[in-house]
Amino acid sequence: MSIDRKAPSRAPRPSRRALLAGAGIFTLGFHIPFPARALTLDAAPATPEVNAWVVVRPDETVVIRIARSEMGQGTLTGLAQLVAEELDCDWARVTTEYPSPGQNLARKRVWGDYSTGGSRGVRDSHEYVRKGGAAARTMLVAAAAKGWGVPAAECRAERGVITHAASGRSTTYGAVAAEAAKIEPPKDVVLKDPKDWTIAGKPLKRLDTLPKLDGSQVYGIDLKLPGLLNAAIRDCPVTGGSVKSFDAAAVQGMPGVKRVVQVGDSAVAVVADTFWRAKTALDALPIVWDEGPNARVSSETIAQVLREGLDAEQAFVGNKAGDVAGALKGADKVVEAVYGVPFQNHATMEPMNATALWTAERCEVWTPTQNGEAALAATADAAGLPATSCEVYKIHLGGGFGRRGATHDWVRQAVLIAKEMPGTPVKLIWTREEDMTHGRYHPVTQCRMRAALDKDGNLTGLHMRISGQSILASVAPQRMVEGRDPVTFQGLNPGGPEAAIGYTIPNILVDHAMRNPHILPGFWRGVNLNPNAIYLECFMDELAHAAGQDPLAFRLKLMGNHPKHRAVLEAVAEKIGWDTKPPEGVYRGICQTMGFGSYVAGAAEVSVSDKGDLKIHRIVAATDPGHAVNPQQIDAQVAGSFVYGLSAALYGACTVKDGRIEQTNFDSYPVMRMDAMPAVETILMPSGGFWGGVGEPTIAVAAPAVLNAVFAATGKRVRQLPLKDTDLRRA
């Protein structure tokens, strides 16, 4: 196959900083006051907090504390809206700050969970952050009422102003904040009904947009501290290998080089006065690796292991009902297909980095992280110090997608390097090549599906056998359930609020033959929902074709017990014009799934030229997340999720040769370019009553919508991704 939009060329492109400088709005020399206290709690310590979530300064600035991480998804603004809504403050005066994980530990986790992944930033914390805002409002009103000597029930708050109508008196939050801080927090508060929201639920502008536009936003790579040194690192190219030897003397005299150190068993780093000098010396450093037995592994050997898993007797069951074997045996027609997805990299724009300052008494780390508490744990372990003697200062992420969540290998490395230079801050930056070849990859899986159709074309039985990696077995074995990885079955669960299948099939078996190669897996945005949606939704199209039925009608027959799944599917069908004839040469595909607590569906329009060039003209996506905190952000997240999902479907594949990942940069691991991106039309249909995620669910419908449209256009089923490896010319 060829795709009419070309992959990114290797021509140099201007950096973000260069573009901003050219526009005349960039100020050189990012600087954070040492030791970067401005990145954490209230920069005006003389101002007492009302409660853990809210500080109101005398100038009426409202500081809202956000425990979750901001990585472009808008969580910072959304959570601030929820707090501000219950606080009844003036949104124009709102700013935010991150409480540090060390402070959370010291205050018995008053800010709760810091983990930001699985589209849980809002849906797992909405209740307690809203209560934080409501409690602060109650305390502010009580302080004003106490000063006036009137009952608090006679006072009301609006936009940061407290009034007592009976006496005509009024005051501001800033004027009473200090007194409010002395009041006992209420034990119970009543939250607003979402229908009464005036700040939450509205498409307000993001709070972090301007700093990104004017270049003032500090990312981990931008961080500067007095006396800062820089480190570049190279880990063994084969996971499981180790350092055999290296010749530090060969580079010790190079300009700016301060130290050459071994980091753990498998890596070597060079510390220098600038990153470029550290990298240049590292490139010149002679290193001999002991690559171990994994050096014999290739994509082909991994695929063979997965193929064997498709026929294995032992498998973990994720969904079972009825008698699948009997249904297949008695079927009028049996349809079978095998699909597969490769390893895929997170490929964040900002590679992994951390700055560490170590002494025998204390260790501090500044890093972009999706989970400040996990970063603190990694810091303490590497530092050899108790967590109470360590601190992590969280910085906005230049992309996360799951890579900066469960695993903090780069933080550990930075601390180990800093331990070699006590009292000196050291910034470790992974090169793009290091980042691409030492990621935590989306797990490789294959799936064989066998379905039973009766004489009327009804689906009476389905067996889905997934063979491949378990994420939890690698990154969180404590979350395994009797050896089973529940994450593997996302979108295929028999029910529940998280990731349930949207069809009622009388006889069904979904199981997993676990096969774990040495390439380390991780939570890749959308996780297992992505391949599972491809497997099920593309196979549903195959079954509709085999039954001689319309793909939409075939699905709807199975969805009587799944009204929310059905609603989003019917919404995209109507919007795309499923029952109307598309433009000449244009073909449509449709799909749906449920993941991360939300119901989503997608429909695509594509064309394929006589030369096999694919053009995606249009994508329609419907999302029911229960509640919509910021519709504008949801619309942006849905569009962004299709960039991610289509990049994976069209291009994304990491291959293994001699035990190592072959793709080292964006020339060999391309992503969607702006000129290739189709128009995305978003249907937001929150039905209320639950809280779903929005950052990841719609990624899962990108590939199957396009793949089903490709079949309609070409008559070819693409069962192994990425699409770039398939010839789409008609036979």
N, C-alpha and C positions, 0 to 999 in steps of 0.2 A: 504493500500500500504506500501511496505517497499522499501527503497532506498539503493542500494548496498554500498554507501559511508556513513559511520556513521556520525552522528552529533558530534560536538566537545565534548570530554570527560571533566570531571571536574578535571582532573589531573592538578597540577600547572605547568605553563609554564614559562620559563625565560622571563623577561621583555626586551624591546628594549635596556635599559641601561645596563642590565646584559650581553646581547649578545655583545654589543659594548665593554664593559669592558673586557670581555673574549677575545675579538679579539685584545686587547691592544691599542684601538684607542679612548677610551672614557676618557674624562677629568672630574673628579668630580667637582661639585660646579658651576652650571650655575649661572651667575651673570649679571644683567643689571645695568649699572650705574644709580643711583638714580638721578632724577626721570625718567629714561629710555628715555632720549632724543634721544639716538642712534636708537630707534625704529622708529623715525620720520624723519624729514628733515635732509638734508646734514650734516654729522658729522663734516664737515669742514666749519663752518659758514662763514669763511673769504672768501670763494669762492663764487662769485656772480652767481646766476642762469642766464642762457641765456634766458630761459623763464620758465613757471611753470612746464614744463615737463622735462627739460634738464638742468643738471649742468655738466660742463666740468672742471675738476680740472687741475691745472698746470702739474700734472704728467700724463695727458692724460686719466685718468679714467673718464668714461662717466657714470654719475648717471642718470638713467631714473626713473621717479616717476610713481608709479602704484597706482591708486586709488581703483581698484577692489581687491578683497581678493583672496589669494592663499590658497587652501584647498586640494591640491593634483591633481587638474584638469589641471594644467599647464598654467593658465591664466596669471600669472606673466611673464613667459617666452614668451608667445605668444604676449602679449601687448608690451613687450620690443622689440620684433622682429619688430613689426609694426613701432614703433617710430624710432628704429635704422635704418630701411630700408630707411625711408624718411630723416633721419639725415645724412645718408651716413657716419657713424662712423665705427670704428674698433670694431667688435663684441667681440673680445677677451678682450677688455678693458671695457666692459659693466658691470655695477652692478645696483642694484635697491634699492629703498626705498619707504616706504609708507608715503605720506602726511597725516596728521591727519585730521579727520573730523572737528575739531575746527579751523584748519588753512583754510580748505575749506570754512567754514562759514565766517571767517574773510575776505577772499578774494573773496567774492561774488560767491562762488561755481565755481571757476576757473577750478577745476578738474572734474566738472560734478557730475554724479550719482555714489555713492559708492556701490550701491546694487549689489551683485554678486549672482545671482540665475536665474533660468529659462534658463540656458545656454546662458546668455546674456553678460558675461564678455567681450567677443570680439565683438560679433555682434552688440551690442548697443553702442559701443564706438570706433569702428575701425576708423571711419572717423575723429573724432576730435583728437584722439591721433596721427594719421598719420599727421594731419595738424600741431600738436604741433612739431613733428619732422622736418617737412618740413620748418616751420617757423624758428626754431632754426638754421637749416642749412643755410637758406637765411641770417640770421643775422650774422652768423659766417663768411660767404663768404664776406658779405658787410664790416665787420670789417677789414678783410685782405685787401680787395680792397682799402678801405679808407687809410689804412696805406701805401699802395704802390702808391696811387694816380692814380689808374687805374679804369676803369669801372668794376663793379661787373660782368657784363655779359661776360667779358673776362676771368673770373676765374671759376674754377671747383673744386669740392670737391670729394674726394674718400678715404674711410677708415680713416677718421679723418685728412686728409692732404689736404690743399688748395694750388692749383698751378695756376700760371699765365704763360701760355706757351710762350707768346710772349717775356717775359723778362727772363724766366727760373727761376723765383723766386718761392719759396714754403714756407709754414709755417704750423703749426699744430693748431688744435682746441684749445688745452690747452693754446697756446701762445696768442691767440686773444680772448679768452672767456670773459675776463674782459671787453674788449672794446665792444664786441658784446652785452653784457648785457645793454649797454647804448643806443643801436640803437632802434629806433621805430620799433616795430614788424610789419611785413607786414600784410595788411588787407586781401589779397587773395594770396593763394599759389596753385600751380598745383601739384596734387598727381601723383605718378608713376602709369603706367599701370601694373597690376599684372603680366603680361607676362615678365616684365623687372625686377622683384624682384630678389635680390641676397641674402638677409637675410631672409625676410619674405617668406613664401612658402617653406622653406627648413627644413629638419628634424634635426634641431640643438639640441644639448644636453640641457637639462633643467638647468636653472641657480640655482635651489634650490636643486639639487641632492646631491652634495658633503656635504653641511651642515647636511643633513639628514643621510648620511652614516657615517660621523665622529662624530656624536652626538652633534655637536655644535649648531644645529638648536634649537632655544628656542620656546617652545610651552607655552601656558598659565599656565599649571601645573608646568613647570620648573621655572617660574619667581621667582626671589629673589630680595628683596629690604631691605635696612637697617631697622631693627626693625619690620620686618614683623611678623604678627600673622596669624593664620590659623583658618578657620571656617568650620564646618560641619553643614548641615541643614537637617531637616526633615519636609516635608509638609504633610498636611492631606492626607491620602491615597485615599480619595474619593474627586474628584474634586467638588467644591462647598461647602465642609465642612469647619470647622474652629477649632481653638484651644479652648478647653473648660477650661483646666487648665494644669499646669505643676509644678513640684516641683524642682525648681532650687537648693534649699539647699541640695538636695540629691547628687548632683555632684559637687557643688561649691568647695569642698575641695579636689577633685581629682587632681593628678599631672598635672601641666601645665595649668589648667583651669583658664581663665581670666574673662570670662563673659558668662552668659546664657541670651539670649534675645529672645523675641518674634518678629517675622518678619512678618509684615502685620497681617491679620486676621487668617491666616491658617498655619503658619510655626513657628518652634522654631529652633534656632541655638545655638551652643556652640562654643566659641572662645577660643583657647588655643595656646600654643607656638609651637606645631607641629600639623599636620593634624591628625596623628594617635591618639594623646591624645584627640583632639576635637571629633573625631569619637567615641572613646571608651567611653567618657563621655556622648555623645549623645545617644549611645546604652543603657546606664544605666539610662538615664533620664526618670522618670515617666511622661508620657503625656496622657491626656485624650482628646479625640477628640469628637466634635459634628459633626457626619458624614452627618447629614441631610437626606432628602428624597432620594437623589441619591444612598444611600447605598442599596436600594432595586432593583437597576438596574442590569441586567445580560446580557450576550451575547444573551440569548434566548429572553428576553423581547425586546432587540434592534432589533433582527431579525424579530420579529413579527411586530414591527412598520414599518420596511422597506417593509415587505410583503404587508401590508395594503396600502403602497404608490404605489405599482404596479397597484392597481385597483382604485386609487384615481381619482376623476373627475378633480381636479385642478392640473395643471402642467405647468412649464415654458418651452416654446418652444425654442429650439436651432437651429433646422433645419427643414424646412417644404417646400414641393413641391408636387403639384398634389393632388390626393384624395386617401389617404391610405385606409380609410374605404371602399371605393368602390373597390379598387384593391383587398383587402382581401376578400370581399364578392363575387367577381366574379372570384376568383382564382381556377385553376384546383387542386392545392394542397396548403394547408397552413401548414407551419412548425413553431413550437413554441418551445422556450427554455428559461430557467431562469438561469442566471449565478450570481455569487457573489464573492466579495473579502472582506477580513476581515480588521480590524485595523492592521497597520504595523508600527513598530518603526524605527526611523532613526538609532539608535544604533551606533552612531559614536564611534570610538576607544577612542577618548579623551572625557570624560564626560564634562558637562557644568562647566565652571569655570570663575572667574573674580577676579581681585585684585583692591580694591578701597581704595583711600585715601581722606578723607573728612575733611574739616574745614569749618567754617562759611563763609569763603570768596571764597573757591574754592574746586572743586571736580575733581579728576583725576581717570581714570579707565584704566586698562590694561586687554584686553580680546581678545580671538579669536572671530571674528564676520564676518558674511557675508555682513553686512551693517553697516559701521562705523557711518553713519549719524543717523540711527535708534538707535544704541547703545548710541550715544551722547544724543539723545532725551530722551531715557529711563534714562540715568544718570542724566540729568538736572531735570527731573520730580521727581525722587526719592530723589535727593539731596536738592530739594527745592531752587534751584539756577537758574539764567538765563543761557542759553546755552553758552553765552559768558564767563561765569565764570567756565566752565567745559571743560574737554578734555578727549578724548578716544584715547589710543594708541593701534593700531591694531596689532595683533600677528598672525603668521601663524596658520591655523586651523588644528587640528588633526581630520579632517572630518567635513563636514557641512551638505550636502545632503538636505538643506532647513531648518534644525532645528535651525541654528544660523542666520537666516535671518529676517523674519518678526516679530518674537517674541523674546524679550530680558528679559525674566522673571528672569534669573539668574543674569543679570546685576543689575536689580532693587533690588534684594535681597542683593547682595554684597554691594551696596551703603547704603541700610537701616541698615545693620549690621555695616558698617564703621561709620555711623553717631552716633552710640552708643559709639564709641571710637575715638573722634576727634584727628586728627594729627597722627594717627597710621595706616599704611597700613595693610589691612586685605585681605587675599586671601581666597575666598570661593571656595570649590571644592565639587561638587555633587558626592556622591558615585555612583557606577554603579547601585545599586538598586534604588536610588533616580532618576537617569537619566532615567532608563527603565520605571519607573512607573509614571513619571511626564513629559512625552514627549508631543509633538504635533503630533498626529498620522495621518498616511495616512487615509483618510476618508473611512469609511465602506459604501459600496453600493451594491445594487442588480440591475440586469438589465433583464427585460423580453423583448424578441424579437419575433415578429411575422412577417413572410414573406409570400408573395404571389408568387407562381410559376405558369406559364401558362403551357399549354399541351406540349410545347417544352422544358420545363425546364428553361425558362428565368425568371429572377427575375423582377417582375413587381411592387412590393410594399414592403416596410419595415417600421415597427414601432418599435422603440427602446424606452422603458420607463425605465429611470434610477431612482431608488429610493434610497435616502441616503443623506449624509452630504454635506453641502456647506462649502468650505474652507473660501471663502471671507466673508461669513456671520459672521464668527468668528474673523478672523484676519484683514480684510480690508473691512468693510461694505461700506465704501465710494466708493468702486469700483464695487458695485452691480449695475446692470442696470435694473431699474424698478422692483426691487425685484429678478431679475434673476442673477445667478452666471455664467458668461460666461466661467470660467475656467472648469466648469463641462463638457463642450462639446468639450474639446480638442480632436483633431483627427476626429471629427464628424461635423465640421463646413461646411457650404455649399460652402465655397471658402475662398480666402484671403491668405496672405503670411505666416500665423502662424501655423495653425493646421487643414488643410482642409481634408475632406474625399476624398478618391481616387477612388470612384466609381460614375458613373452616374446611378441613380435609378429614374425612372420616377415618382414614388409616394413614398414619404418618410416623416416620422415624427420622430424626435428625441426630446424627452422632459424629464423633470426632476421634480419628485415629491420630494421636499426638506423635509428631515427629519433629525433633528439635535439632536442627543443624547448628554449627558453631557460630554462625553469623547472629549477633545478638539482636533480639526483637525489642520493640518499644511501642508505646502508645502513639500511634501516628494518626493525625487528625481524622476523626471518624472511625478509627480503630477497625474492628471486625465487621461493623455494620456495612462498610463499603463493599468488600468482596461478597458478603452474604446477600446484599441487595442485587449485585450483579448476577450471582448464581441463581437466585430464586426468580427474579423478575425477567431475566433473559430466557430462563427455562419456561416460565409461564407463557411467554410469547411462542416458544417452540411448541408447547402443548396446544395453544390456541390454533396454531397453524396445522398441527397434526389432526386436530378435531374439526378443521374446516370452519372455525368460528372467528369472529372479530376479537382482537386481543383485549379490548376494553370490556366487551360483553362477557367474554370468558371469565375475566376476573370478577366482574360484578356478581356473577352467579354464586361465587364463593364467599362473598363479603356481607351477607345478610346479618351476621352477628358482629360485624365490625364497622359500626356507623361512622366513626371518626376517620378510619382508614379510607372508607368509601367516600366520605365528603371531600377530602383533599384530592382524591383521584378524579372524581367527577368535576371538581373545580378546574383542574388543569385541562381536562378533556374539553370542557366548554370553552375555556379561554383560547386553547390552541385551534379550536374549530374542528374537533375530531370527526364530527358527522358531516363536514363539508369537504369538498374536493380541494386539496392544496394546489398552489401554483404549479405550473408545468415543470416537471423535473425535480420537484421537492417532495420529500417523503417524511412520514412522522413515526415517532416512537413514544411509548408511554410507560410509566412505572410508578410504584409507590412503595413506601416502607414506613416503619416506626422506629425511632431511635432516640436515645437521650431524653426520653419523656415526651417527645413531640411527634406529630403525624405529618408526613411530608409526601409530596408527589411531584413528578416532573414529566414534562413532555418536550420533545425536541423536533425541530424541522431541519432536515439536512438534504444536501444533494451530493452526488458522486459523479464526476466527469467520466468520459470514456477512457481517460488515462488513469483513472482510479484516484483522482484528487477529491478529498473530502472537504466539504464546506458546511459548517454548522451555522445555519441562518438565525435560529431563534430558539430560546429556551424559556419555557414557562414553568414556574415553581410555585407550589402552594404549601403553606406552613401553618399548622395549628399548634402553637406553643402553650395553649391555655391562656396565659396572660402576656400582653405585650408592653414592656416597660418603656421602650423607645422605638416606635415604628420605623423611624429613619435608620436607626442602627441595624434593625433586623433586616431591612431591605438591603443595606450595604453588606451585611453578613451573608445573606443568601447569594448575592452576586459574587462576593468573594469566594464563597464555598464552591461555586461552579468553576472559578478559575483554578482552584485547587483540584477539584474532582476531574475536570477535563484535562488538566496537565497530566494527572496520573493515567487517565484513560488513553490519551493520545501518545504520550512520550515516556512516562515514568517507569523505568525498569533499572534495577541494580543487578548486575550479573557478577558471577564469581569465577575467578580463574586463579589457579595456584593458591587457593585458600583466601584470596583477598578480593575486595570490591574493586571492580575495574573502573567505575565512573568516578572521576576526580574533580570535575568542575562542571559549569553549566554548558560547556561545549559538548560534553558527552551525557549530560543529564539535563536536557532542556525543559523549560516550563512555558506555559502559555504567554504569548506576547499580546500586546494590546490590539494589534491589527488582526489577530486571529480570534479574538474573543467575540462570541455572538452576543446579541442583545438578550438581556435577562429581564423577564417580566415577573414580578413578584406578586403573589396573592397572599395577603396576610389575613388569616381567618381565626383569631383567638376565640375559642368557645368557652373559656372560663372553667373554673373548678379544679385546675391543676396547673403546675408550673413545669414547663418543658424547656429544653435548651434550644438555642438557635445557631450557635457557631459551627456545629458539625452535622446535624441531621441531613441537610440538603446536599451535602457532598455525595452521599450515598446514591442519590438518584441521577447524578450527572452522567455516569458511564452507562447504566442500563437504558436510559432514555435515548442516548445517542446510538448505542449498539443495536437496539431494536429498530431505530430508524434506518440504520445502515443496512440491516437485513431487508427492510421494506424496499430500499433503493437498489440493492444488488442481488438479493437472494442468497447472500453469504452470511453464515453465522460466524461471528468472531468470538471464539471461546477462550482464547489465550491473549491476555493483554501484555504490552500496550498495542494500540491499533497501528502504530507506525510499522510494526513487523508483519502486517498483513497486506497482501495485494488485493485491493478492492475492485480491480477491473472485472467486469462481467466475464464469465467463462465463455 
